[in-house]
Amino acid sequence: MTPAPSSSLQSFEELQAPGRPTQKIGPEELGELIGKSPKLVFLTGAGVSTASGIPDFQTTDASWSYALPRTEMISLPYFLTHPESFWKVYSELFMGKLEAQPNEVHHWIASLEKDHRVVVATQNVDGLHAMAESTNVLECHGSIWRVVCLPCRVTFPTQLFLGEDLPTCPHCGSPLKPDVSLFMDEVHCMEEAARAIGEADLLLVVGTSLRVGPFNELPLALPPGIPSLWMDQEEPPGRYGFTYGCLGELTTILGEMEK
């Protein structure tokens, strides 16, 4: 099943369907599995960036203090109707991420390009995979490093508007939108990601619980017979039927691999 690239970002209710049993493996077996797989595709989520000081969705959701739910205030309709309020909330949640630096997980993924063909499709909007020098990154939920004028269809570097309460387009004066996938907004690169998965020797799902669609449909694009692996502190929904699983904190797993 190939996900439609025009699908919009939305909350996802897990579907627990039976799948084949997942074989749990350790760091040594993980290294061996990667070593014999020339073409790697990574699907990454918030867990990859927590070691860079960026909290995951569940952590920030617990401290949410506004009357309206986050899924409403960080949505495309809310931006279009309340741009100033939107930017206040967005800045509180996201602008601090501009100071983050790649951690050992980002650098490990980038280092695999020395001996493998690597494609990274990520939910993360922090740009840290590119900063770690991964060269083939698909930012499925966009990037905080860009803003876009919807009427002009022009993007600008976010840094040009730092400190402004309501960034506006220098050409037409319209409120600028962060170039990230908000709730009820379009996502990006889904066809490219599905195509890369279709050509992979190994699919690695790292640091994501696969709770947000349509990104969580991407593992279903893997052809039959191709191995898949998840790495995270919690197991993903059973409907995916991953071949292998490596349970634990990501930097700890990598530390064990290097011994």
BELBEL-V210817 format. One record per residue. N is the residue number from 1. SS is DSSP state (a for helix, b for strand, c for the rest). PHI is phi as a letter, one per 20 degrees, with the letter a starting at -180 (999 if undefined). D_FIRST is the distance of its C-alpha to the first C-alpha in Angstrom with 2 decimals. Layout:
# BELBEL-V210817
n = <N	N>
ss = <SS	SS>
phi = <PHI	PHI>
d_first = <D_FIRST	D_FIRST>
This chain:
# BELBEL-V210817
n = <1	2	3	4	5	6	7	8	9	10	11	12	13	14	15	16	17	18	19	20	21	22	23	24	25	26	27	28	29	30	31	32	33	34	35	36	37	38	39	40	41	42	43	44	45	46	47	48	49	50	51	52	53	54	55	56	57	58	59	60	61	62	63	64	65	66	67	68	69	70	71	72	73	74	75	76	77	78	79	80	81	82	83	84	85	86	87	88	89	90	91	92	93	94	95	96	97	98	99	100	101	102	103	104	105	106	107	108	109	110	111	112	113	114	115	116	117	118	119	120	121	122	123	124	125	126	127	128	129	130	131	132	133	134	135	136	137	138	139	140	141	142	143	144	145	146	147	148	149	150	151	152	153	154	155	156	157	158	159	160	161	162	163	164	165	166	167	168	169	170	171	172	173	174	175	176	177	178	179	180	181	182	183	184	185	186	187	188	189	190	191	192	193	194	195	196	197	198	199	200	201	202	203	204	205	206	207	208	209	210	211	212	213	214	215	216	217	218	219	220	221	222	223	224	225	226	227	228	229	230	231	232	233	234	235	236	237	238	239	240	241	242	243	244	245	246	247	248	249	250	251	252	253	254	255	256	257	258	259>
ss = <c	c	c	c	c	c	c	b	c	b	b	c	c	c	c	c	c	c	c	c	c	c	b	b	c	c	a	a	a	a	a	a	a	a	a	c	c	c	b	b	b	b	b	b	c	a	a	a	c	a	a	a	c	c	c	c	a	a	a	a	a	a	c	c	c	c	c	c	c	a	a	a	a	c	b	a	a	a	a	a	a	c	a	a	a	a	a	a	a	a	a	a	a	a	a	a	a	a	a	c	c	c	c	a	a	a	a	a	a	a	a	a	a	a	c	c	b	b	b	b	b	b	c	c	c	c	c	a	a	a	a	c	c	c	c	c	b	b	b	c	c	b	b	b	b	b	b	b	b	c	c	c	c	b	b	b	b	a	a	a	a	c	c	c	c	c	c	b	c	c	c	c	c	c	b	c	b	b	b	b	c	c	b	c	c	b	c	c	c	a	a	a	a	a	a	a	a	a	c	c	c	b	b	b	b	b	c	c	c	c	c	b	b	c	a	a	a	a	a	a	a	c	c	c	c	c	b	b	b	b	b	b	c	c	c	c	c	a	a	a	c	c	c	b	b	b	b	c	c	a	a	a	a	a	a	a	a	c	c>
phi = <999	e	f	e	f	e	f	d	f	b	f	c	e	g	d	e	d	f	c	f	f	e	e	f	c	d	g	f	f	f	f	f	f	f	f	d	c	f	d	d	c	d	d	d	c	g	f	f	d	f	f	e	n	d	f	e	f	f	f	f	f	f	d	f	d	e	f	e	f	f	f	e	f	d	c	f	g	f	g	f	d	c	f	f	f	g	f	f	f	g	f	f	e	d	f	f	f	f	e	f	c	g	d	f	f	g	f	f	f	f	f	f	f	f	c	c	e	c	c	d	d	c	e	f	d	e	m	f	f	f	f	e	m	f	d	c	d	d	e	f	d	n	b	f	e	c	c	c	e	f	f	e	l	c	d	c	f	g	g	f	c	f	n	e	f	c	f	c	f	f	e	c	n	f	g	e	d	g	e	c	e	e	f	m	c	f	d	c	m	f	f	f	f	f	f	f	f	f	d	f	e	b	d	d	d	c	m	c	e	l	d	d	d	e	g	f	e	g	g	f	e	f	f	g	n	e	f	c	b	d	c	a	e	b	f	f	g	f	f	e	m	f	f	c	b	c	e	q	f	f	f	f	g	f	f	f	f	e	f>
d_first = <0.00	3.82	6.45	9.36	12.41	14.81	13.87	16.98	17.99	18.84	19.94	17.47	18.69	17.43	15.86	17.56	16.01	17.43	16.03	17.95	20.93	20.80	23.71	25.75	27.25	29.94	30.51	32.07	29.22	26.80	28.91	28.94	25.17	24.79	27.75	26.23	22.91	23.56	20.30	19.37	16.79	17.91	16.33	19.56	21.01	24.46	25.66	25.98	28.50	30.60	33.00	33.65	35.02	32.09	31.52	28.13	27.07	28.60	31.87	32.33	31.29	34.15	36.66	35.53	38.79	38.07	38.39	35.12	31.87	30.21	27.04	29.42	31.67	29.00	27.12	27.15	29.26	31.77	32.11	32.78	35.39	36.94	36.57	39.55	38.54	34.98	36.33	38.66	35.92	33.50	36.33	37.11	33.57	32.50	35.46	36.73	33.65	35.14	37.65	35.25	35.13	32.57	33.01	32.79	29.04	28.44	31.05	29.66	26.22	28.08	30.41	27.74	27.56	30.88	29.41	25.65	23.23	21.78	19.23	19.39	16.94	18.94	19.30	23.03	25.17	28.26	27.99	29.10	26.71	28.25	31.68	31.23	30.67	27.03	26.59	22.87	21.80	19.06	20.46	17.54	20.11	22.94	26.35	29.59	31.48	30.99	31.90	31.12	33.15	30.93	33.53	34.36	30.89	32.72	31.99	34.78	35.25	35.49	38.73	40.55	40.46	41.09	43.59	43.03	42.44	40.55	39.44	39.83	39.04	42.08	41.53	41.09	41.76	38.52	37.19	34.81	31.42	30.09	27.27	24.95	22.18	24.17	23.05	22.02	21.63	19.09	17.23	17.15	15.61	11.94	11.23	13.75	12.46	8.92	11.06	13.49	11.28	10.34	14.16	15.29	17.71	17.37	15.30	17.80	17.21	20.72	22.59	19.97	19.58	16.13	17.72	16.92	13.94	11.90	12.57	11.84	8.09	8.33	9.09	5.82	5.21	8.39	9.25	11.26	14.82	14.60	16.50	15.69	18.44	19.28	22.69	24.14	26.95	24.84	22.08	18.58	17.19	17.03	13.59	12.20	14.51	15.73	17.99	20.76	22.19	25.12	26.74	29.26	30.35	28.83	32.16	33.69	31.06	31.68	35.40	35.24	33.35	36.17	38.94>
